[in-house]
Amino acid sequence: MNDSTPITTSKAEALTRRYGVDSRPAAGPWNDHIELLLSHRSVRGYRPDALPEGTLETLVAAAQSAATSSNMQTWSVVAVTDPAAKAALAKVASNQKHIEQCPLFLVWLADVSRNQRLAAEERVELVAPAYLEAFLVAAIDAALAAQNATVAAESLGLSTVYIGALRNDPLEVREVLGLPDGTMGVFGLCVGYAAPEAANEVKPRLPQPAVLFRERYGNPDEPALRAGYDAKLAAFSRRNEMVQDNWTRRVINRMGSLAAMGGRDRLADIVRAMGFPLR
């Protein structure tokens, strides 16, 4: 949500915006918090306005209130406001201009280094950080924390967009931010006030029967559900001046070739080089 977007007035309206009237699920229990969640949209254009004093600390408090596996807290975040650093990170992320526009850019880290430093000070050896599970837990922890921060930001009238393209070159991100071994920037997050021209609709999602299964996986109607969603997303793209494409073609274009991965096909080797053995 952003400050140029009216708040929805009913749960039926909120669900319609997210799914369309033909795919709208039954409206169950409801409150303002759920309404806020359904109003989320990614915003790729920001005003230069500074954020209110203490906004960063409030967002981090929300982030630290997210669940964390076994209270290991294996994530960190780097707040970036320096224009030169934001420009360098934007270059990593295929020159996404909104990274430079937003007043606050947050780089969320999978981070086992803090726990490794703790072990060194206590003169013990940690075995678990060498295994894939430790990296996976750290990345999940970072994602949970970031989503809490995103919801908090939107509740304050701010807009956001996640930047997964930092994974195009994690080694360069490490250089820009001075990251130690055992840390990796798994994604970024733009935070700021939406520019008027960047306001857009709530993007439709797959209908619930395509992702919600009861007792056992699968739905024989999946092809029809996908066809209906293809038409809906193509219409959304036309209205919002995005690449005019449907969901099926987007999936194929994004996942059908190594070139579309932007170098991330080498990610396992890079993660190992950054201090995560992934055994």
Buried (B, 14 or more C-beta within 10 A) or exposed (E): BBEBBEEBEEBEBBBBBBBBEEBBEEEEEBEEEBBBBBBBBEBBBBBEEEBEEEBBEBBBEBBBEBEBBEEBBBBBBBEBEEEEBBEBBBBBBEEBEBBBBBBBBBBBBBBBBBBBEEBEEEEEEBEEBBBEEBBBBBBBBBBBBBBBBBBBBBBBEBBBBBBEBBBBBBEBBBEBBEBEEBBBBBBBBBBBBBBEEBBBEBBBBBBBBBEEEEEEEEBEEEEEBBEBBBEBBBBBBEEEEEEEBBBBBBEEEEEEEEEEBBBBEEBEEBBEBBBBEBE
